[in-house]
Structures are given as structure tokens and as C-alpha cells.
């Protein structure tokens, strides 16, 4: 137990790196999700191969190259970054409980249950590819591991990572062994395409509930990766990777060197390998590049390469990460689906520029809205709701 309560490296100078990383992760996940909203069949279209990246080598037009690079930089990378940061947040809560002398996990299961309920509501009402439900389940396991020894956590971390890579490897081999066939694309006459283009919101809710199991397949397949990245976040936090110290800067330099040096070529190879290597790229190589992003963003902040205005903007999004995550999907739903402006149906087939413009517009709304909100309130709206529900009630004096 003495090992689990070891103090974390501290500094009197607060480095805004964690808030900036959270902000980058939220806007980065939107870089991937925006293509889901813009695709025929939306959430169901993903399962039918409707999000195929154009082959920039076969058709090297400027639009195809721009879309390929845009999606290459985002797919799986920022989701992995967000997962690591959830692990960091869990470690910070553990350290806070230890300083106050409170038992662990204490009230944390209630927090995880609340996150699971939030994710369920988000899944049913807004977006099927929700991450909160998977994070809530993973957090319960990792919270238990935090009260164990460093050796137990290390074994759990590498076991989870190894099992995950074995599963992804088997799925990749299965995809390669199957006979070549034309890529699936959603048929405009299918129910899902018509549903998201012209159907009502209650019908979309009913569709998600009817196909709950298949639409929840991602956190099941990637559960080992979630455990690995959560525990990796814990290790990085305890090593001082996010602090304004010489050790912290050294760790960030190493993350950038190894993450970018290995992550970029491995992700490029997976992309060039085609659809058979999609899982290996998104759930195997992408997390490595995400570590490079942590190091690169950290170095940029250390050396003041990022303008102060951009740092404040990303920090505002990061401080309201949960609210911005739900808000970005709600905005895209209203902009792309037939229950709102129906941009996916009206602009479908017109090229990638409107999709990238949609990402930029929604990102600007989130950045401006979070900055204005935090000028008046200490927490984002969903963060405040969570705090109000989960904070222990103080007894009034007798």
C-alpha cells in the first residue's frame, strides 16, 4: 500500500498541459466523428464500410489528399489520447483521496456509475459511438487496481495490452484471409440511410435500441486497449510526465521521439495496406502516435510555440471536456441529420471540404462557448451537474 500512496512529483508552477491535451483530444475525436455524421447511414454506415477513405495514390487530387491527411492524423489517435487522459484523471482522484485520508475506491464507484448513465443517455439520444460507457466500466477495474501494488498494475497493464494485440492480430489475419470483394457502401434504399436522412428522432432512438449490441461492439473489442491506456496514463502521471520539471520535459521529449518516430511510419503502413489493416491501424498503431502527440504538444508548450490565445482556447475546451464532447455530437446531429438541417443528405457526394468546414465550425463554437462559459462559471454544465449529484452533502449544524 505504501507504493500506491507514493507522492507524485509536484511543482509550484502549474503547467496547463493536461487541460490543453484534453482540449486537443476532444476536438481531435470530432475530426473522426464528423465523417460518421456526414456519411450515408451515419452510425450504421460505419459497420457497412461507408467511411472508406479515398485512395489518394489512385486519384491524387488535392481534395483526396487533403481528406486522406485529415483523417490519417485523427483516426484512433485522439481517441487513444483521450483514453490515456482518463487514466491520468483517475490517478489524480486517487491521489486526492489519499491526501485526505479517505478509503479507496470510496465514492468512486458512484462516479463511474454516473458516467455510465451519462454515456447511456448520450448513446440512446444522440450518438451510438459513445465512449463514456466503455470508460465507466474500465474505470471500475482500474480503480480497483490502483489500490494494489505497482507490480500487480504492471502485470495487468502488459497482460491487457498483449491480449488486445493478439485479438487485433487475429481479426486482421481473418480479414486478409477472406476473398477480395468490392467494398461495402450503404445502399441509399436501406432503412438506415433513409432513417438518418429523413427519419424522425424517435425512430433513430428506437433504431439504436434495437441494434444496441452491435453498436456497442467497439468498447468490447478494444477493452484490453482501454485497460492498457488507462494504466499507462496512471504511470505517466506518477512519473511526472505532465509537470513543469526537468524530468517532465525529458519524458515528453522521449514520448515525442518514440511516438512520432515509430507511430508515423506504422500508421502510414497500415493506411497504405488498405481496409484489411484498418483494425490494426486504429487499435494497434494509432495509440503509439497518440503518445507522440502528448510529447509534441508538451514540447510546444514548453518552448512557447503555441500562441497564448490558442493555449487558453484549448484549455477552456479541456476544462469543459465532458460538456464539449456531448455538445459536439449534439451539434453534428442537428446539422447533419434530417431532423435538423440535413447537410449529410443535401451535400453528400460534393467532396470533403464541407465536412472539414463543419469540423472547423463546430470546433469554433465549442472553443468560444467554453471560454465564455468559464468566464462566469467554474465548471462546464455537465461537470457542474456531476459535481452536484456526487458531492457529499454537508450536514447542517445542530
C-alpha positions as CSV (number, residue, x, y, z in Angstrom):
1,X,0.0,0.0,0.0
2,X,2.9,2.3,0.6
3,X,3.8,2.0,-3.1
4,X,0.3,3.1,-4.2
5,X,0.4,6.1,-2.0
6,X,3.8,7.3,-3.2
7,X,3.8,11.1,-3.7
8,X,3.6,12.5,-7.2
9,X,6.2,14.9,-8.4
10,X,4.9,18.4,-7.7
11,X,5.9,21.9,-8.8
12,X,4.8,25.3,-7.7
13,X,4.4,26.3,-11.4
14,X,1.2,25.0,-12.8
15,X,1.6,23.6,-16.3
16,X,-1.6,23.8,-18.3
17,X,-0.6,20.8,-20.3
18,X,-3.4,18.5,-19.1
19,X,-6.2,21.0,-20.0
20,X,-4.6,21.6,-23.4
21,X,-4.3,17.9,-24.1
22,X,-7.9,17.3,-23.1
23,X,-9.0,20.1,-25.4
24,X,-6.9,18.7,-28.3
25,X,-8.4,15.2,-27.6
26,X,-12.0,16.5,-27.7
27,X,-11.5,18.4,-30.9
28,X,-9.5,15.6,-32.3
29,X,-12.1,13.0,-31.7
30,X,-14.5,15.3,-33.6
31,X,-12.1,15.1,-36.6
32,X,-13.1,11.4,-36.8
33,X,-16.7,11.5,-35.7
34,X,-17.6,14.3,-38.1
35,X,-17.2,11.8,-41.0
36,X,-19.6,9.4,-39.3
37,X,-22.3,12.1,-39.2
38,X,-21.6,13.1,-42.8
39,X,-21.7,9.5,-44.2
40,X,-24.8,7.8,-45.6
41,X,-26.4,5.8,-42.9
42,X,-24.3,7.6,-40.3
43,X,-23.7,5.3,-37.3
44,X,-24.9,2.1,-39.1
45,X,-23.0,3.1,-42.2
46,X,-19.7,2.7,-40.3
47,X,-20.4,-1.0,-39.8
48,X,-21.2,-1.3,-43.5
49,X,-17.9,0.2,-44.7
50,X,-19.5,3.6,-45.6
51,X,-16.5,5.6,-44.2
52,X,-13.9,4.3,-46.6
53,X,-11.0,6.7,-47.0
54,X,-10.3,7.7,-50.7
55,X,-7.2,6.3,-52.3
56,X,-5.0,9.3,-52.7
57,X,-2.5,7.2,-54.7
58,X,-5.1,6.1,-57.2
59,X,-6.6,9.5,-57.5
60,X,-4.1,12.1,-56.3
61,X,-6.4,15.1,-56.5
62,X,-6.0,17.9,-53.9
63,X,-9.3,17.1,-52.3
64,X,-8.4,13.4,-51.9
65,X,-5.0,14.2,-50.5
66,X,-6.5,16.7,-48.0
67,X,-9.1,14.3,-46.8
68,X,-6.6,11.4,-46.5
69,X,-4.2,13.5,-44.4
70,X,-7.0,15.0,-42.3
71,X,-8.4,11.5,-41.4
72,X,-4.9,9.9,-41.1
73,X,-3.9,12.4,-38.4
74,X,-7.1,11.8,-36.4
75,X,-8.4,8.3,-36.7
76,X,-7.9,6.5,-33.5
77,X,-5.1,8.8,-32.3
78,X,-7.1,11.3,-30.4
79,X,-9.4,8.6,-29.0
80,X,-6.3,6.9,-27.6
81,X,-5.1,10.3,-26.2
82,X,-8.5,10.8,-24.5
83,X,-8.3,7.4,-23.0
84,X,-4.8,8.0,-21.6
85,X,-6.1,11.2,-20.1
86,X,-9.0,9.4,-18.4
87,X,-6.4,7.2,-16.7
88,X,-4.5,10.4,-15.6
89,X,-7.7,11.8,-14.2
90,X,-8.4,8.6,-12.3
91,X,-4.9,8.7,-10.8
92,X,-5.3,12.3,-9.7
93,X,-8.6,11.4,-7.9
94,X,-6.8,8.5,-6.2
95,X,-4.0,10.9,-5.0
96,X,-6.6,13.4,-3.7
97,X,-8.3,10.7,-1.7
98,X,-5.0,9.5,-0.3
99,X,-4.1,13.1,0.8
100,X,-7.4,13.4,2.6
101,X,-7.0,10.0,4.2
102,X,-10.2,8.7,2.6
103,X,-10.6,5.0,1.8
104,X,-10.3,3.9,-1.9
105,X,-12.2,3.4,-4.0
106,X,-14.7,5.0,-1.6
107,X,-17.2,7.0,-3.5
108,X,-15.6,6.4,-6.9
109,X,-18.0,3.6,-8.0
110,X,-20.8,6.1,-7.7
111,X,-18.9,8.4,-10.0
112,X,-18.3,5.6,-12.5
113,X,-22.0,4.6,-12.3
114,X,-23.0,8.2,-13.0
115,X,-20.6,8.3,-16.0
116,X,-22.2,5.1,-17.3
117,X,-25.6,6.6,-17.0
118,X,-24.4,9.8,-18.8
119,X,-23.0,7.6,-21.6
120,X,-26.1,5.5,-21.9
121,X,-28.3,8.7,-22.3
122,X,-25.8,10.0,-24.8
123,X,-25.8,6.7,-26.7
124,X,-29.6,6.5,-26.8
125,X,-30.5,10.1,-27.5
126,X,-27.5,11.5,-29.5
127,X,-24.7,9.2,-30.8
128,X,-24.2,5.5,-31.0
129,X,-20.4,5.5,-30.9
130,X,-20.3,6.9,-27.4
131,X,-17.1,6.3,-25.4
132,X,-18.3,7.1,-21.9
133,X,-20.0,3.8,-21.2
134,X,-16.8,1.9,-22.0
135,X,-14.7,4.3,-19.9
136,X,-17.0,3.9,-16.9
137,X,-16.6,0.1,-17.0
138,X,-12.9,0.3,-17.5
139,X,-12.5,2.8,-14.7
140,X,-14.1,0.4,-12.2
141,X,-11.4,-2.2,-12.9
142,X,-8.6,0.3,-12.9
143,X,-9.8,2.0,-9.7
144,X,-9.5,-1.4,-8.0
145,X,-6.0,-1.9,-9.5
146,X,-4.9,1.5,-8.1
147,X,-5.2,0.1,-4.6
148,X,-2.9,-2.8,-5.5
149,X,0.9,-2.9,-5.7
150,X,2.8,-1.4,-8.6
151,X,3.8,-5.0,-9.7
152,X,0.1,-6.0,-9.9
153,X,-0.7,-3.0,-12.0
154,X,2.3,-3.6,-14.3
155,X,1.3,-7.2,-14.9
156,X,-2.3,-6.2,-15.5
157,X,-1.2,-3.5,-17.9
158,X,1.0,-5.6,-20.1
159,X,-1.3,-8.6,-20.0
160,X,-4.2,-6.4,-21.2
161,X,-2.1,-4.9,-23.9
162,X,-0.8,-8.3,-25.1
163,X,-4.2,-9.9,-25.2
164,X,-5.5,-6.9,-27.1
165,X,-2.8,-7.0,-29.8
166,X,-3.4,-10.8,-30.1
167,X,-7.1,-10.2,-30.7
168,X,-6.5,-7.4,-33.2
169,X,-3.8,-9.6,-35.0
170,X,-6.3,-12.5,-35.3
171,X,-9.0,-10.2,-36.7
172,X,-6.6,-8.7,-39.2
173,X,-5.5,-12.2,-40.3
174,X,-9.1,-13.1,-40.7
175,X,-9.8,-10.1,-42.9
176,X,-6.7,-10.8,-45.0
177,X,-7.8,-14.5,-45.5
178,X,-11.2,-13.6,-46.8
179,X,-11.6,-13.4,-50.6
180,X,-11.5,-9.9,-52.1
181,X,-14.8,-8.3,-52.6
182,X,-16.0,-4.8,-53.6
183,X,-16.0,-2.5,-50.5
184,X,-19.4,-2.2,-48.9
185,X,-21.2,1.0,-49.2
186,X,-24.6,1.8,-47.8
187,X,-27.4,1.3,-50.3
188,X,-29.4,4.6,-50.5
189,X,-32.6,2.5,-50.3
190,X,-31.7,0.8,-47.0
191,X,-33.5,1.7,-43.8
192,X,-30.5,3.3,-42.0
193,X,-29.7,5.7,-44.8
194,X,-33.3,6.8,-45.2
195,X,-33.7,6.9,-41.4
196,X,-30.9,9.4,-40.8
197,X,-31.6,11.5,-43.9
198,X,-35.4,11.8,-43.5
199,X,-36.5,9.8,-40.4
200,X,-37.7,11.2,-37.1
201,X,-35.7,11.5,-33.9
202,X,-37.8,8.9,-32.0
203,X,-37.2,6.5,-34.9
204,X,-33.5,7.0,-34.6
205,X,-33.6,6.3,-30.9
206,X,-35.6,3.2,-31.5
207,X,-33.1,2.1,-34.1
208,X,-30.2,2.4,-31.7
209,X,-32.0,0.5,-29.0
210,X,-32.9,-2.3,-31.5
211,X,-29.3,-2.6,-32.6
212,X,-27.7,-1.9,-29.1
213,X,-25.3,-4.9,-29.1
214,X,-23.8,-4.4,-32.5
215,X,-23.5,-0.7,-32.0
216,X,-21.6,-1.3,-28.7
217,X,-19.1,-3.6,-30.3
218,X,-16.1,-1.2,-30.2
219,X,-15.6,-1.0,-26.4
220,X,-15.9,-4.8,-26.3
221,X,-13.2,-5.3,-28.9
222,X,-11.0,-2.6,-27.5
223,X,-11.5,-3.4,-23.8
224,X,-7.9,-4.6,-23.4
225,X,-6.6,-1.5,-25.0
226,X,-8.7,0.7,-22.7
227,X,-7.3,-1.0,-19.7
228,X,-3.7,-0.7,-21.0
229,X,-4.1,3.0,-21.9
230,X,-5.8,3.8,-18.5
231,X,-2.9,2.2,-16.7
232,X,-0.4,3.9,-19.0
233,X,-2.0,7.2,-18.1
234,X,-1.5,6.4,-14.4
235,X,2.2,5.6,-14.9
236,X,2.8,8.7,-16.9
237,X,1.1,10.8,-14.2
238,X,3.2,9.3,-11.4
239,X,6.4,9.6,-13.4
240,X,5.7,13.4,-13.6
241,X,5.2,13.5,-17.4
242,X,2.8,16.4,-17.2
243,X,4.7,18.6,-14.7
244,X,6.9,21.7,-15.4
245,X,10.1,19.9,-14.3
246,X,13.3,18.7,-15.9
247,X,12.1,15.1,-15.6
248,X,8.7,16.0,-17.1
249,X,10.4,17.7,-20.1
250,X,12.7,14.7,-20.6
251,X,9.7,12.3,-20.6
252,X,7.9,14.5,-23.1
253,X,10.9,14.6,-25.4
254,X,11.1,10.8,-25.3
255,X,7.4,10.4,-26.0
256,X,7.7,12.7,-29.0
257,X,10.8,10.9,-30.3
258,X,9.5,7.4,-29.9
259,X,5.8,8.1,-30.5
260,X,6.3,10.1,-33.7
261,X,9.4,8.1,-34.9
262,X,7.6,4.8,-34.7
263,X,3.9,5.9,-34.9
264,X,4.0,7.8,-38.1
265,X,5.6,5.0,-40.3
266,X,3.5,2.2,-38.7
267,X,0.3,4.2,-39.2
268,X,1.3,5.1,-42.7
269,X,1.9,1.4,-43.4
270,X,-1.5,0.4,-42.0
271,X,-3.2,3.1,-44.1
272,X,-1.4,2.0,-47.3
273,X,-2.3,-1.6,-46.6
274,X,-5.9,-0.9,-47.2
275,X,-9.1,-2.0,-45.4
276,X,-7.7,-5.3,-44.2
277,X,-5.4,-3.4,-41.9
278,X,-8.0,-0.9,-40.6
279,X,-8.3,-2.5,-37.1
280,X,-4.5,-2.9,-36.8
281,X,-4.1,0.8,-37.6
282,X,-6.9,2.2,-35.4
283,X,-6.4,-0.1,-32.4
284,X,-2.8,-1.0,-32.8
285,X,-0.6,1.7,-34.3
286,X,-2.7,4.7,-33.6
287,X,-2.1,4.7,-29.7
288,X,1.6,4.8,-30.4
289,X,1.2,8.0,-32.4
290,X,-1.1,9.4,-29.7
291,X,1.9,9.2,-27.3
292,X,3.9,11.2,-29.8
293,X,1.1,13.8,-29.8
294,X,1.4,14.1,-26.0
295,X,5.1,14.7,-26.3
296,X,4.8,17.1,-29.3
297,X,2.1,19.2,-27.6
298,X,4.1,19.2,-24.4
299,X,7.3,20.4,-26.2
300,X,5.3,23.1,-28.0
301,X,4.0,24.4,-24.7
302,X,7.4,24.2,-23.0
303,X,9.0,26.2,-25.8
304,X,6.1,28.6,-26.2
305,X,5.4,27.6,-29.8
306,X,1.7,27.7,-29.2
307,X,0.2,31.2,-29.0
308,X,-1.2,32.2,-25.7
309,X,-4.7,32.6,-27.2
310,X,-4.6,29.1,-28.6
311,X,-3.5,27.7,-25.3
312,X,-6.3,29.4,-23.5
313,X,-8.8,28.2,-26.1
314,X,-7.7,24.6,-25.9
315,X,-7.5,24.8,-22.1
316,X,-11.1,26.1,-21.9
317,X,-12.3,23.1,-24.0
318,X,-10.3,20.8,-21.8
319,X,-11.7,22.1,-18.6
320,X,-15.2,21.5,-20.0
321,X,-14.3,18.3,-21.8
322,X,-17.4,16.3,-20.9
323,X,-19.8,19.1,-21.9
324,X,-17.9,19.7,-25.1
325,X,-17.8,16.0,-26.1
326,X,-21.6,15.7,-25.8
327,X,-22.2,19.2,-27.3
328,X,-20.1,18.5,-30.4
329,X,-22.1,15.3,-31.2
330,X,-25.4,17.1,-30.5
331,X,-24.5,19.9,-32.9
332,X,-23.4,17.5,-35.6
333,X,-26.6,15.5,-35.2
334,X,-28.7,18.7,-35.7
335,X,-26.6,19.9,-38.6
336,X,-26.2,16.6,-40.5
337,X,-29.4,14.5,-39.9
338,X,-32.8,15.0,-41.4
339,X,-34.2,16.1,-38.0
340,X,-32.1,19.3,-38.4
341,X,-30.5,20.9,-41.5
342,X,-29.9,17.5,-43.2
343,X,-26.5,18.5,-44.6
344,X,-25.3,14.9,-45.0
345,X,-28.1,14.2,-47.5
346,X,-28.0,17.6,-49.2
347,X,-24.2,17.8,-49.6
348,X,-23.4,14.1,-49.9
349,X,-21.1,13.4,-52.8
350,X,-20.0,17.0,-53.1
351,X,-16.5,16.4,-51.8
352,X,-14.7,16.6,-48.4
353,X,-14.5,20.3,-48.0
354,X,-17.8,20.9,-46.4
355,X,-17.1,18.1,-43.8
356,X,-13.8,19.6,-42.8
357,X,-15.5,23.0,-42.7
358,X,-18.2,21.5,-40.5
359,X,-15.4,20.3,-38.1
360,X,-13.8,23.8,-38.1
361,X,-17.2,25.5,-37.5
362,X,-18.3,23.2,-34.6
363,X,-14.8,23.4,-33.1
364,X,-15.0,27.2,-33.1
365,X,-18.4,27.1,-31.5
366,X,-17.1,24.8,-28.7
367,X,-14.0,26.9,-28.1
368,X,-15.9,30.2,-28.0
369,X,-18.7,28.7,-25.9
370,X,-16.4,27.1,-23.3
371,X,-14.4,30.2,-23.0
372,X,-17.4,32.4,-22.4
373,X,-18.9,29.9,-20.0
374,X,-15.8,29.7,-17.9
375,X,-15.7,33.4,-17.6
376,X,-18.8,33.1,-15.4
377,X,-18.8,29.6,-14.0
378,X,-16.0,27.3,-12.6
379,X,-17.2,24.1,-14.3
380,X,-18.9,23.1,-17.6
381,X,-22.6,22.4,-17.4
382,X,-22.3,18.6,-17.3
383,X,-19.3,18.8,-15.0
384,X,-21.4,21.0,-12.6
385,X,-24.3,18.5,-12.7
386,X,-21.9,15.7,-12.0
387,X,-20.4,17.6,-9.1
388,X,-23.8,18.5,-7.6
389,X,-25.0,14.9,-7.8
390,X,-21.8,13.2,-6.5
391,X,-20.5,15.7,-3.9
392,X,-21.2,14.5,-0.4
393,X,-23.9,16.5,1.4
394,X,-22.8,18.5,4.3
395,X,-24.8,18.2,7.5
396,X,-26.3,21.5,8.7
397,X,-25.1,22.5,12.2
398,X,-27.3,21.3,15.0
